[in-house]
Amino acid sequence: MAFSALGALSLLAATVQESSAAPVAAQVRETVPSSAGQAPRPAEGAGVELAGQTCDDVTPSMLSSVARTGEDEIFCLRDAKPVPETTVKATTAPPQLQNAVGACDTSPNLYFYDRFTGCVNTKVSYEVIDTKTGKVTGTASFTAIQDVTLLANDSMWHSEVSLRQDSATGTATGLTAAWQTTCDSSACTSSDNAWTGSQPISVGKVLDGATTLTWAAGSGINQQKFGFKNTITINAAGAVLINPAWFAFPQQIRCDNDFGSGTRMGCVFPNYIPTLDMAITHAGHANVAWSMNNLIDKWGWQGKGQPLTREKNTTIRDQNRAKICEDGTWKAMPDVVPTDSCDEFAFAATNQSGGQLQLTGKDCAQIRPAKENGQWVVYYYGSVTSKRCTIGHVPLAENVSVGGSLSTFYQGQRVLDDEKFWLYVH
């Protein structure tokens, strides 16, 4: 079941009153599995690489050109050597981690992200090169960390960064550092540098700061994707620095004004597929748990099936429900379920509804969830083998509750039309 809150009561009430003639007698009683789906956790990926001019771009002709100006040294940045694979595996986010902020603090050369938070940890090496000999005369290593927090109900988001100097050798002394986070297009604007100007940095010292960025929504634009990048400038007094290197945050942002009749803006990481998380507290939840475990498509079960996708069109959603719940197969059982209603899965507000799969109620598994002796069970009415949809006998208020949870989820996670999502019931 999934439809608008206003339409839910009228549609369900009509279904409840259809008939008091019970279907065939229940044939099987089975315990409902205690969970279905996978608990949400941040996604992760390999660390970023520096772009722009790096130490790899230093050439003999460049050194000669600088030497002719009387400068003895140039300075450049490069990616530090990646952490060995065994170390990376040992520092990935633990399963209980609920968002990405802070996940990178102990995870070198990795990034994490979920729907509204993200982070990246990258290692940067600084080199001093003698313009006459071409030899490296000094090095310094740094850890750069960025935490990003998006807002579900605002077009602004925040970047918090830190830069720590981990080591120094030879002539790499008296260093300063600056960090600037900027948008990669005119789609967004940034407020300021992470900290004011270039600040002194030395081994063990950490510089940190924050930047606020804003979606510059143009006229007639209801959604937009874009990226942003970080420019780290490390230098020394009187030094010649080749162009500062930069790295892009590894995930794009999408901002939209698709909710609140176009008045509520918000931003997400769209590559992260969100999860509707529901505790099994009533028959509507049990209906979903049984369906996810038993229908052949395993809709919404990350790792076992395909994600569900949102159906925004209210007319199509009502048609989906009518095809599944109003073909005459489902009949109310008020003697067993006093406020019986037809609770379908997959939800009518998804493209995976049986109605959109060209199915009707007669093609679905028909069940009745009930709580007995402290555990949830289901009763079968007819065959439930090799089915792609479910029609459940569920109290009206509990049916509406699941639909309300889905509607709230769509808005809270800014799930757009046809966008994917997972389910986790437990």
N, C-alpha and C positions, 0 to 999 in steps of 0.2 A: 504494500500500500504506500502510495506517495502521491500527493496532490496538494493543491493549495488549501490552507487552513479553512478558508471560507467555504470552498466547494466541498470539503471533506464531509462535513456534517450532513449536508443535504443529500449527497450521493450515497453515503453510507446508510443514512436513515432509510432511504428508498430501498436499498438492498436488504436491510434488516426486515422490512415489512413485506418482502416479496412473497414468502410462503412459509407456512409453519410445517409443511410436510417434510419430514426428515429424510435424508438420503438413506442409502442402504446401510444396514447395521455395521458398526465398526468391526473390522476383521482382525486387526492386529493392534497391540499396545506395545510401544517401544519407548525406551528412555531417550530423552533429548541429549545429545552430546553437550558437555559443559561449556564448549567454546567453538567458535568458527572464525576463520580468518587469522590474520597476523597482527600483533600489536604494532602500532606505528613507531618508527624510530628514524632518526636522520639518515639521509643518503650520504654517501661519501665518494670521494674521487681522489686521483693522484694530484700532487701539488702543481702549482702554476710555474710557468717559465717567464723569465724576464724578456721583454721586447725592447724595441728602440736600439740605440747603440750600446753595446756591451763590450767587455774586454775581448770577446771573440772578433770584434770588428776593428781592433787596433792593427794597423799595417805598418810595415817599414816606412812607407812614404809618409804616413801620418806622423810617425815619430820624427822623421827628418824635418818635416815642415814645422813642427813645434820646436825642435832643437834650434832651428834657424832664428827663432824669435828670442833665443836666449834662455828658454826654460829647460831645466834639467830633468823634470819629471812630469808625467801625466798620470791621471787617476781614472779608474774605471770600475764598473761593477760587473759581476757575472753570477750565474746560478751556482750555489754551492753544490758539492756532490750530494746526490740523493742518499737518504738514510737507507741502510741495508734492508732488504725485504723483511727479514725476521723481526727487525725492530719496528717496522711499520705495522706489521700484524699485531704486535704486542701492545701497540698504543692506540688502536682504533677504538671508536666510541663503544662503550659497553652497552649491552642490550637495553638496560634500564634508562639510558639517556633519553630525555624527553624533548630537548631542543638543541640546536647546534651552537648556541652562544656558550663559549667556554670550552667546547669540545676540542678546539685546536691548541689549547694551552700546552698539552703534553703530547701532541701528535704532529711531529715534524713532517713537512712536505706532504700534507694531506689537506683536504678541505671537506667540510660537512655542510649540509643544508637541509632544511625542512620547508614548510610552506611560508613561514614568516621570519626565520632566522638563518643565518649562514656564517661561516667563518673559514679562514684560510691561514695556514702556517707555511711560510716559505723561508728558506735559508739563502742568504745573500753573502757573497764574498767580494771584498773590496781589494783592489790591487794598485800598488804604486809601481810604475814602470819607468826605468831610466831611458830617456829619449836617445841617448848616444849608443848604449849597448843593447837596448831592447830587453834587458833582464828585469825580472820582478825583484824589487828591493824591499818591499814591505807588503804585508797582507793584514786584513782584518775581516772577521766574520760576524754576521748579524743574524738575529732571528726576527722576522717581521710577522706580526699577527694582526688580523683584522676580524672584528666581529660586526655583523650587520643585522639590524633589527628593522623589519618592515612592519607597517601598521595596517590592520584590517580595515580601519575606518578613517584613514587619513592619507593624503597624497605625499606626505613627508616621510622620510625614513632616516635612520641614523647609522653612522659608521664610527666605531671606536677602534683605534689602532694603537699598537705598541711596537717599538723598535728597541731591541736589546743588543748591545755589543757583547759578543761572546769571547773574542780573542783579538790579539794584535801581535804582529811581528815586525821587526826591522824598522823601516822609515814610516810606517803607518801610525803616525802620532798626531795629536792636536786636531782630531777630527770633529766635524760638525755634521748635523743631519737635519733634513727637512722632509716633510711628507705632505703630499697633496692628493686628495681624492676628488676626481672630476668625472662628469658624465661624458660618454663617448659620442654624444650627439646633442642637438638642441632640445631633445625630448625631456631633459631634466636639467636642473641647475644645482650648484653646490654653494654652500654658504661661505666657507673659509678653509684655510689650511688646517691640518690636524693640530698644529701648534704654531706659534708666532715665529716666523723666520727660521733661520738655521740655529739650532741649539747645540752646545757642546755635548759630546758623547764620548765615553771611555769604557774600558772593559768592566762589565758588571752593571753599568748604568742603563736605565730604561727610560726612554722618552715615550710619553703617551698623550693622546688627545682625541678629539672627536670632530666629526663633520656632519652637518645636516644637509640632506639633499631633498629636492622637491620635484615631483612630476609637473612639467609645464604643459598641462593638457591644452591642446589647441581646440579651436572651434570645430565642432562636428566630430571630434575624435572621442570615441567611447572606450577604446582600449589601445594600449601601445606597449611594445616591448623595446627594451634598450639595455645597454650595459654601462659599466663605469670602470674606471681604471685608477691605479695608484702609482704616483711618481715619487720615487725615493731618491733624494739628492744627498749624497755623502761626499764631503769635500774637506780640504784643509786650507789654512790661510795661504794665499798666494799661489794656490795650486791651479793647474789647468785640467779641468774635468771635461772629458768628452760628454756628449749629450746625455742627460740623466736617463737611466733605464727605468722602465715601468712594467707593471704587470696588471692584467685585467682580472677583475673578480671572475671566477670561473662559471658563474651562472648569471643569466640575464634576469631582469626584473620585468614583470608585467603589471601595469597599473590600469585600472578601469573605473568607470562610473556606471556600471551595469545594474547596481542595486539602489533601492530607495528612490525609484523613478528618476534615476540619473543624477541624484543629488549627493550620493554617498560614494566618495572616492576611496580607493584602497589599493594596496600593492601586494603581490605575492611573488614567490619563485615558481613559475609555472611548470618547470620540469619536474617538480616534486608532486607526486600524486598523493593527495590527502586521504585520510582514513576516517570514516564515520565510526566512532567508538561508542558502543552501547553495552551497558551491563544488563544481564538477563534478569529483569525484575518482574516481568509480566508475560502474558501469553503472546503478545505481539512480538516481543524479543525472541521468545522460544520458537515462534513460527519462522523467524529469519534464520535462527541457528540451525533448525532442522533442515530448512531449505538449502542453506549453503553446504551442509554436509551431505545431502542426499540427491539434489538435482544434478544432472550429468554435466552441466556447464560449469559448476562451482563458481557462479557469478560472484564477483567481489572478493574472492579469496586470493590474496597475494601469494604467489608461489604455487598455487594449484589451478587457478582459473584466470579468466580475463577480468579486467576492471569493469565496473559499471560506468555508464556515461549518462550525464544529465539530459533529460528532455525538458526543455523550457516551455514549449508551446502548450498552453493550458487546454486547448481544443484537442490536441493529440493525446494529452494525458487522460482526458475524460474518455476519449475513444478507446484508449488502451484498457482502462478499467471496465468499460462496458463490455468489451469483447471477452474479458476473462470472467467477470463477476455477474454478467447479466445475460448469459446465453441459456440459462435455465438449469445448468448443472448444479450450481451452488444453491442450496435451499436452507433457510434458517432452521435452527434446532433450539427454539426457545425453552424447551423442557430441560435441556442440558446446559445451554449457554443463554441465560435470560436476555441479554442484549446482544445476541449473536450478530456478527457482521462478517462480510467477505473480505478477508485480508490476503491480498495477492502478493506473490514474489515471483519474479523480480518486480520492484516497485513500478507503479504506473508512470512515475515521473522519471523514468530512465528509458533509454533506447533498447534496453534488454527486456522490457516488459513482454510478456507472452503475446500481448496484442500486436506489438511491432514485429514479433517473430512469426506472424500469421497463424497464431494459435488461438484457441478459445478455451473456455473453462473445462470442456470435456477432455482436453488434452493434458490437463494439469493433475498433479497429485493433490488429493483432497484429504486434509488432516484436521484434527482438533487437538491443540495443545491443552494440557491441564497439569496443575501442580498437585501431586499426590505424595503424602508422606515426606514432604520436604524436598521433593525433586520433580523436575519437569519431565512429563511423558507426552507422547502423541498417540492418538488413535487414528488408524487409517480407514478411509472409506473408499473402497475400490483399490485398484492397482496403483502403486506409487513407483513402480520400476521404470527406469529409463525415461524419466519425465524432465521437462525443461522449465516448468512453472509450477507454482503451488497456489491453491486456494485454501486458506485456513479459516476455521471457525473461531473467531476471536471476539471477545467483548468489545463493543463499539469504542469505549473510551480508550482502551489499550491499542486498538487499531489506529485511532486518531493520534495517539501519543507517538507512535513510530513515524507517522507522516509528519508530525510537528518536528520531531528530531531531525528528519531529513531536510525539511525546509530551513530550519535553523542552521544546519550544517552547510547547506548550499550558500547561505548568506555569510556565515562566519568565516568560511574558507574561500569565499569568492569563487565558487565553482560556476563557470560559465556554461552556456549551452554546448552540449556534446563533449564537455570536459570529463576526464576520467576520475574515478575515485574508488577506494577500497572500502571494505567493511571489516569490522572486528567486533564480535559479540562474545561476551564472556560472563 
